[in-house]
Amino acid sequence: MKKELLAPAGDLVGLAAALRFGADAVYMGGPFMQMRAQSVGQTMEDLAEAVRMAHAAGAKLYVTVNCFAFNEELPRIAVYAKELHAIGVDAVIVSDLGAILTIREACPELEVHVSTQANTMNYAAARHYHALGAKRVVLARELSVRDIRTIRENIPEELELEAFVHGAMCMAYSGRCLLSAYMTGRSGNRGACAQSCRWNYRLQEEKRPDEWYEIEENERGTAILSSFDLNAASFLGELEDAGVCSFKIEGRMKSEYYIAGAVNAYRMALDGTASDEQVQRELEAISHRPYCDGFYHGPVHAEPWDGQYISTCRYVGRVEQALPDGRFVAEAKNRFAVGEELELVHPGVPGIPFTVTGIENEAGEAIPLINLPRARVKVAGAPVARAGDLLRKRCGRDG
């Protein structure tokens, strides 16, 4: 099976970044049954445009239909499946067993991928989904490389296996969490997670006042329920050898900068065009929690951390147009100045450092710095800037 780098996108801007930086496929949410905030659910018109963009780039578009369904939603799911197939969506990602059966009956031509939310932990479950007509299973997040290999050895050859390789991990069993619903009335299984596990907590046992659970905390408390981020870039070969064909990046609610940086790093890792050190340096440049291997090499070891996101770089601009005189037009995202060293994020290579030698505002005036987000400026100094490249500034470990 051909290796696939699968990227997230929460809008058409994120989709364009994912495609430009090397994604083979992109997954998005639509207007119905998608497991993220409504802000990243696309209209049918936007999904149709997303399909056009992906196919023009030689990539595929998958749509998440991965909420758990109520009885009254099943007829609408059947109609929705036909609508998605009509606009050319390549596959739907589904977790609910009833939804899978409904989609297969209503639109058997539409490819079904079983979501990680279905918690597929063994080959018997994978075989069952294959018997129901699933083309692919997105594996549960709690599996080791050895577990994946065992599944691969005991399922039909044509059944594809997909696994997450990067991004946020839920503190609950493959995301089947009730904490948000209990605390806020917002169900994570219906696309409305309040991320209660990311809040700060202090631990006390009411009837044991002299017994304490030793945890690291600062003045804000502790993120005891919050997990590290997954980073499997250094052992993609292990996952491929175990039978994974699709390598999935988490992050439909992330920025274009995050998507571009993560996709670019994993594209280089899969293609062998950058060293592991270079790949990890790129992944440190995007906002993240501390990285770990997930469950791939055994049980996760609890390590304290302060709940802060970290990054070695700050996103400062997007290249809109390359000019004949060697300069480029950029949309500013954060402050940068003449004389500062920036890095150009360009597909297929690690960040390219350059010194800003000039900035000109829209009135044609030379200015020493830009500190107005979304302002368009002409910038001099970058050697090979192209439309769609991103600009970042190194800012230390804590971003």
N, C-alpha and C positions, 0 to 999 in steps of 0.2 A: 504494500500500500504506500502511496506517495505521502511524504511528510507534509503536514499542513501547519502553518503558523496562523492561529486564530486569535483575532484581536477584538476588543470591545469598542463600541462607539455609542455615545449618548445623543449625538446629533450629526448633521451632515458635515460639520466642521471636523469633528472627531473622526468621522468616516474617511474624509479626504486625507487626514493625517495618517490614519492606519494604512490606507492603500498606498500612499506615496512612500511610506517608509518600509513597505515590504510585506504586508499581511497577505496571506493566500485566501483568507476568508475573514469576514467580519460578522459579529452578531449584534443585533439591536433589538429594542423593544418596540412594539407597535401600540395601537390605541387600546388594546384589550389583553387582559390576563398576563401582563408582563411583570416580573418580580422586582421592580424597582420603582422609585418615585415617579409620579406622573410627568415630572419635568423631562425625563428621558424617554418617554413614550412617544413615538413618532406617529403622525397622521398617516393615513393610507397614501396620500399624495407624496409625503416625504419618503415613505417606504418604497414607493414606485421609483422615485428619483434615486434612492439609495441602491436599488437593484440595478438601475441603469449605470450608475457610477461604478459599482463593483464589477459588473460584467464588462464594462469598457476597459477596466484595468486587468481583466483576466482573472478576477477573483470571484468568490461566492458570497452570498448574503444569507445569513440565517436569522430567523426571528424567534425571540423567546416568547413562549406561550406557557410559562412554567409556574403560574399560580395554581393552588389547589382549588378545584372547581366545586361550586354548589350545584344542586340539581337544576335550578332554573337557568344556569349558564351553559349547559350542555348543548341545547339547540343553537345558541349563538356561536359556540365554538365551531360547530359544523359549518355554519355559514362563513365564519371568519377564515377557516381553513381553505375554503374554495376561493375566497377573495385573495388570500395570500398567494395561492398557486396561480391565480389569474394574472398577477402582476410580476410573476417570475421568481418569487422567493425560492431559494434552493433547498431549504429545509426549515423545519420548526423544531425548537428545543422544548420538550414537554416533560413534566414531572408526574402529573396526576394520571393514574391508570385509566380512569374513566375518560379523561380527555384524550389519551392516546387511542383508545378504542373508538371514540367518537370521530376523531380526525381520520383514522384509517378507514372507517366505514363511509364517511362523507366524501373524502378526497384521497383515494388510495394512491394517486400519482404523486402526492406531496410527501417528500422524504421526512421521516421522523427521527430525531435524535433524542434519546432519553436523558433528561437533565440530571445533574449531580444531586439535585434535590430528591430524586427517587432513591438515593442511597444504595446504589448497586455495589455490593460488597463481595459477591461470589459469582462463580460461573453459572450456577443454576439459575440465578436471577437474570443474568445476561442472556442465557439461552431462552428464557421465557419471553423477554422483550423482543428477541429476534423472531420467535415464533409468532408474536403479535404484529410483526412487520417492521420493526425498528431497523434502521440501517446502521445506527451508531449508538453506543452507550457512553455517556460522560460519567466517568467513574467517581465513586464516593471519594471524598477528600481524605478519609482516614486510612487509605490503603498504602502498603509498602510496595517497593519495587518488586519484591518477591511475590506478594499477593497478586500484583498485576500480571506477572509472568504466568502464574498458575491459572488465572482466568483466561489469558490468551491461549494457553495450551489446551483448554477444554471448551472452547466455543467454536462455532463455524468460522471458517477462514474469511468469509465475506463480511462478518460483523466487525465494524470498526470500533476502536477504543480511543477515547479522548480523555485527556487529563489536564488539570490545571497545573501550570508551571510557575505562575507569578501573580502576586497581588495579595489582597486582604483575605484572611481566613476567618470564618465564623467560629465563635467559641462553642457553638452547639454542633450536634451531629450533622455534618454536611449542610448546615444552615437550617435544620428543622428546629427552630428556636421559638419558645413561647414567652421569653422574658419581656420583649417589647409589648406584646399584646397584654400581658398581665399588668405591666407598670404604666402603660400609656393608653391602652385600648387600640393601639396600632399594630396590626399583625404583620410580622415579617414574612409569613407564608401567603400574604395577600398583597405583597409589594409595598408595604408601608412601614418598614422597620425603622424605629427611632434610634437604633444602634445603642440601646441601653447598656450593652456590654462595654461601650467606650467611655461611659461616665466614670467618675471617680468615687471610690468606695472606701469605707473604713470598716474593719472586721471586728465584731464583738459577739460573743456567745452569752446570751442572757443569764443562763443558770451556772455558768462557769467563769465567774469574774476574775479568777486567778490564773486562768489558762488563756494563753494568747497564741494566735497564729502569726508567726513572724513573717512580715512582709515589708518590702521596701516602699516607702512613701515619702512624698515631699509635702510642702505646705498645702497643696491642692488635694491631698489624699493619695490613692493608689489606683492604678488601672488593672486590678487583679483579674478581672474577667476579660480583658482585652488581649487578643492574640498578636503574635508577631506576624509579619508579612512573609509569604512564601517567595523563595527565590531558588529556582531549580536550574538556572542557566549553566551551572558548572557540571551538571550530570544529565543533560538531555540525551546523551548517547545511551546511558543506562535505561532510561525510560523507553527509548526507541527499541533497544534490544529486547526489552520486556514485552513489547507489543503495542506500544502507544503510537498512533499515527497522526494524531492531532494534538498540538501543544497550545494550550489555551491560557491567555492572559486575562486576569480579572480586571474590571474597572469601567463599567458603563457610565458611572457618574464622575469619571476623571476628566481632566482637561485635555485639550489637544496636545499640550506639551508633554504630559504624562504618557499619553498614548503613543506619540511619536518616539519618545525616548525609550520606552519599554519595547515597542515593536522593533525599532532599529537595533537595539542591543540583542534581542533574541534572533533577529534575522541574521546578524553577524555570527552569533553563536551556532546557529543551525548550519550556516553555510561555511563555517570555519574560516571566515575572513578577518577575524580579530582574535587576539589572545584572550584567555579567561580574565586576565588582569584588566584588559581594556574593556571587556564586556561589563565586568563588575563596576568599573569606574563610571560607565554610562548609567548603570542602574542606581548607583549612589547619587547621581545628579537629579533624580526625580524624587518627589516627596514620598516618604515611606516610613513605616514603623521599622524597628530592627528586623533584619532578615533571618530566616531559618530555612531548614530543609523540609518543613512540614512533617508528615509521617513517613516519608519515602524511605528513610533509613532506620525506622524504628519509632518507638514512642517519643512524643515530644517532651523535652525536658523543660520544666518550669524555670524561667529566669526572670528576675524582677526588672522592670523598666518604668520610667516615669510618665508614660502615656504621650510623650511629645513626638510629633512627626519630625523627621530629619531629612536633610538634603544638602548636598554640597554646592548646589547651583540655584540661581533664581532666574526664572523665565522673564526676559526683558523685551522681547519683540518677535514679530513674524515678518519675514521678507515677503513683500507683495509683488515686487517687480524688479528685475535686473535692468540697469540702465546701460546704454552704449558706452558711456564714459567710465565704466568700472564701478560706479556707485550703485546703490540699490535703494528702493523705496521700502520703508518698513512701517508697520503699525506698532507703536510703542505699547508695551504691557507694564513695564516698570522703569524706574530711573536708570539711565546710563549717560556717560559723559565722554567728551573728547579726551583722548589720552588713556582711557580705560581699556583693559584687555577683556574682550568678550570671546565667546566660542560660538561658531556656526554649527548648528546641528543639521547635517546633510545626510541623505540616505546612503547606507552602506559603508560608512566610515565613522570612526570615533570623532568626537567634537574637534573642530578645527579652530585653533586659537588665532586671533588677530587683534590688532590695536586700532581703535576708532580714531581716524585721523581728521574727521570732519563730520559735522551734523548741520543740516540746513532745514529750516522750517518750511511750512507750506507757502509762506510769503517770499521764499527765496533768500531769507536772511541766515547768515551763519550764526549758530548759537553754541554755547559751551556745553549744554546738556539738555536732555529732554526728561521732563518729569510729569508729563500729562498722558495718562493712559488713553489709548485709542487714537492719539495724535499721529498723523502721517508725517514722516521726516525722510530726508535723503541722507544716507550714511555712506561714508567713504572709509576704506581700509580693508574690507574683506576680499580675499582673492577670488573666490568662486561662488558667490552667492547666487541662488536661484529662487524663483518664486516658490513659496511653500517651505523654504528653510526656516528654522527657528533660531532665535538668539538667546543665549544664556550668559549669566555672569557668575563666576565662582565666588562663593560667599562663605566658605567654611562649613564645617560639619553640621551646624545647627540652622543653616539656611535663613 
